[in-house]
């Protein structure tokens, strides 16, 4: 098949998110298909400033076409976002929100108009960006949407009810995401498949003595619980800090909270909180090897890759139970615990600290779940079968 992948940014170095998911699937699809990635020239998603040259490029066997983007207008986006967030925006304002959110790439619009019918299927990543909002209706008869939807304010926009009926098919990351979009779709949801994301087997861990030496060099004190990823209020970090500091104030034997990721918010100064900033993949692996539990406090997720990474190395998780996706992942894997309030957070953390053998069983069950559902051969077999079904429908 001849396939196109539409994504807001394409290239190396985009950790997590739609871009990494698109690129990883695209590279594997290119083993059997002719694949072209269609993206903006931007690298910074906050400004959409053009970074890459417009035109043709290659990424191994994937052809890449990039189109110049209009710089984002922050003030205009803030003003219209406030009305959309509050649920007071009119339908024309909701449509305008997609344009302000960007990246606006007129060249991509023209390309899809002129060449869209040359592709068997065109996959679009995320519903909330202009490229999908504008481009998918142009090629709806061959469009496959990977919505990466979360239960946040954006999914509530009225204009999405009709929009979600347009694609020929859907690829979802979790059953919870599928249910969320199905509930928002006006009418029957087009054919869909839950494929998740692929994750390779983890390398063998280092010797315990070496890991301890590395952790000591980082200033990490055992026992500790671990947070991985961007430190951001939107990721639930403010409530994590509040819960953890309150927990630590009542227990002399409280663990340390180690934070590994770039900070987009102020981090409390506390003797039990250790911020490390951005860390390398090797350091990330060492941190997971030494941790008691990975904590995932986010309220909004379509798929949490860091949870899968933890299970991949046998590390149990403690997740925010108010997030449908995190709760569902944890229940299906039986790979950790979830909390919905401060008391449950404390009880769960006590379990991980005081019953390490039972906690280890949860981590092992998480590993079995990842091996069963998220290895690349399993993911690609489901994807190839679904795309073949759509191409002949």
N, C-alpha and C positions, 0 to 999 in steps of 0.2 A: 504494500500500500504506500501511497504518497501522503505523508502526514505533516501538518503544520502545528507548532506549539506556540501559542500566544501568551506571553508573560511580560510583566512590567519591566523587569531587568533580567539580563542573561549574562552569565560569565562565572569565572572562578571567584571564590572568596565570599560568597553570600551564604552565611551560616544559617541553617534552618529556614523555615518559611516556604512560601510558594516557589521561590526561585530555585532553592536547592532540590525541592521535590520535582519540579519540572525538569531540571537538568539531569538528575539521576535517572528518571524514567526515559528521557529523551536519548541519553547515551545508550541505554540498553535496547530501546526500540530500534535504534539505528543499526543494530546487528541484523535485523530482518526487514527493515523498511527504509524508504527514502524520507529522511526527517529534516525539516527546516524549522529553526526557532525564529520567531518574529518578536522583537522587543524594542524598547526605547534605547536611546544612547546614554541614558542616565545611569549613574551608580548610586547616588544619594537619593533615597526615597523621600527625604524631607523637602528637598528643593527641586528635584528632577533636573538639576543642572546637567547638561550634556557632557559626558565624559569620554565615551567611546566614539570613534569616527562613524558617521553614517555610512551605510552600505553593507557590502558582503564581508563575511568573516567565516572562520571555521572553528569548530570545537571537536577535535577528533573526526568522527564520521558525521557529525551534525553540521549542516549548513546553518549559518546565522545571518539574518538580515536585521539591521538596526535602523531606526528612524528617529529623526530629531524630535525632541520633546519641548513643549512650551514650558518655561519656568513656572513653578507653582507660585500662586499669589496668596501668601499666608493670611493676610488680613481678610481677604474675600472668603477664604476657606473657613476661618474662625467664625466669621459672622453667619455664614449659612449653616455651619455645623451646629451652632448653638440652637438654631431653630429645629434642625433635624433631630438632635439629641433630645430636645424637649418634647418632640412629637407634635410641634405646632406648624411644621413646614407644609406648604401646599405642594401638590404633585409637581408643579413646574419647578418649585424650589428643590424638591428631591432630585429631579432630573439634572438641575443645575449643579447639585452637590457633586455628582460624578465628574463633571467637567472641572470643577475646582480641585477635586481630589487628585485628578490626573492619573497617569501622565498623558497629556493630550498630544497625540502623535498623528497629525493629519496625513502624513505619508503612509502610515499603516492603514488608515481608513481607505485611502485610494488604492493601496495594494490589494486589500481584501475585495474591494469592488471589482478590480480589474483581473485578479488572478485567483480569487477564492475558489472558483469552480474547477481549478486545476488540481485541487487536493481531494483525496477520498474522505478524509476527516480532518477537522481542525479543532484542537484541544485548547481551551481557554482556562487560564489559572486565575482564580479568585473573582468573586462577583463584584467586589467593591471598587474596582479601578475602572477608569474611563475606557481603557482599551477593550475590556470585556463588555461594558455597557454599550459602547458605540459599535464595536466590531461584530459581536456575536449575532445581532439581528441581521446583519448583511449576509451571513452564511449559515443561518439557523438550520437549514436542511442537512448540513454536515457538521454541525457544531457539537462538541462534547464539553460540558462545563465541569470543571473541578472547582467547586465553589469555595472551599476552605471556610465554611460558614461557622460562626460562633453565635451563642445566644447573647448578643449584645444589641445596642441600639440600632445598628445598621440594618440588621435583618428585619426590623419592624417597618421599614419604609414601604408605603402603600404601592409604589410603582413596581416593586419586586414581585408582587403576586402574579401579574401578567407576564413579566419578564421570565420568571422561572418555568413557564410553560414552553418557552421557545426552543431550547436545545433539542437536538436529536437524542442525546443521551447524557448521563451523569456518571462521574467517577467520584465516590465519596471516600473520606478517610476513616470514618467510624460509623457504626449504626446510628449513633446519636445525632450525628450531622445529617444523615439521610432523613431521619424523622423530623428534624428541625426544618429542613427545606421542604419536605413533603407537606408539613403543616402550613407553610407559607405559600405554597403553590396554589393558584386558583385553578382547580381542576386536577385531573390525574397527572401524577408525576411521570415524565417520560422514562423510558427504560434506564435502569441504573445498576451500578455494581459498586460494592464496598471493597476497595483494594488496599487501603492503608498505605504504608510506605515500607520499602525494603530496608533491612539492616543486616550487615554482614556479621559473622561470628566475631566475637571480641578476641583480640590477641591474648595469649597466655599472660596472666598477671606476673609482675615482678616478685622477687623473693621478699618475704615480710620484712627482713632486715633492711633491704634497700628502700622499700616503701616508707618505713619509719624514718630512715635517714633523709629522704626527700621531703617528707612532711615536716620534719624538724627544721629543715632549711627554710621552709616557707613560714615558719612560726605557727604551725598548726598543732594544737594540743588535743590529744585523744582523752576521752571519747568525744566524738563530734557528730553532728548532723550536717547535711550538705544541701546547699541550694546552688543550682547551676543555671546560668542564663542571665539575661538582661535584668538589672535591678530597676524595677519600674512599678509605680503604683498600679498600672494596668495589669501587671502580672501578680497582683496580690501581695506585693512585698510590704506594703505599709501594715496590713493586718498581720503578716508574719512577724514583723518586728514587734508589734504590740503584744501579740500572743507570747512570743518567745521571751521577751524581757519580763513579762508578768510571770511566766512559768519559772524562769530562772530565779526570780526574787523569792520564791517560796521553797526552793530546793537547793541545799548546799552541794548536792552531787550533780547538779544540772550539767549537761554536756555543753560544749561550745557549738555555736552556729557558724559554719564556714560558708562564706559567700564567694562564688567564683563567677564573675561576669562584669561587664561594664555597667557603671552606675548612671542612671538617669534620674536619680533622686538622692536626697540626703540620707546617709546611713547613720543610725544612732551610734554614738560612742558608748561602748559597753564592754566590760572586761571579758564577757563571754562571746562577743561577736567579732569574727575575724574576716574582714574583707580583703580579698586577694586581687581584685580587678580581673581583667581578661587574662586567661591562662592558656597555655599550649594544650594540644590534644594529649600529649604525654602526661602533663601535670593533671589534666582532667581525669585521666584513667587512674593515676595514683590516688587522687582524692576519692574516687568512687571505691577503690579497693580498700581504703582505710575507714570509710564512713560506716556508721551504724544504720543510717537510713537516709534516703533522699526525700526532701520535702518539696512538694509542688503546690503552691498556694493559689495559683491562678484561678480566677472565676470564669475566664473565657478561653476556650481552646477548641480547635477542630480536630487536632491530634497532637499529643504531647510527646515529641521525640525524645526528650530527656528522660521521660519515664521508661520508654523502651530501652534506652541506653543503659539505664540503671539495671533493669531486669536482665539485659544482655550479659551483665557481669555478676548476676546473682544478688544485687542489692535491693532490698525491699523498699517500698515507697510509702510516704504519708501524704495524702492528697486532699485538696479542698473538695469536700463532698457536695458542695453547692454547684459545682461544675459538672454538668451531665456527662461530659466526655471523660473527665478524669475518674469520676465515680464508676462509670461503666467499664472503662479499661481495667480498673483495679478489681472490680467484682469478677469480670470474666477471667482474669488471670489468677485471681486469688493470690495476688502478689504484694499485698500491703493492706493498709488501713486507710479509712477516710474520716474526716471530721467535718462537722457542720457548725460548731461553736467552740468557744474557748475551753469549756469543760472537756469536750471530746478530744480536743487537741492535746490537753494535758494527759488525759487517760491513755491516749495512743502513744504519746512520747514516753510515758512511764513504761508501757509495754516494751517498746523497742530498747529502752535502756536496761530494763530489769530482767528481760527474758530473751537474751540473744539467741539461744538455740531455737526457740519457736520463731523468732524473727527471721532467722536464716532459712527456715523451711519456706516462709513466704517468698523470700528472694529466689529460692530454687524453683518454686512454682511459677514465678514470673519468667524465669529463663525458659522453662518448658513452653510457656505461652508464646514467647517471642519465636522460639524455634518452630513452633507449629504454624503460626499465623504470619510472621513477618520476614522470613527468609526470602531473599530475592527470587529464587526459582518459583516459590509459591505465589508471590505478588505478580511476577511477570506472566505466569500461566493464566491467572485470572484476568489480567489486563489484555493479553493477546486474544483470549477467547471472547471477551466482551467486545473488543474492537472489531473482530471478525464478524461477530453477530450483527453489529451496527452497519458494517459496510455492505452487507447483503440484504439488510432489511428493506 
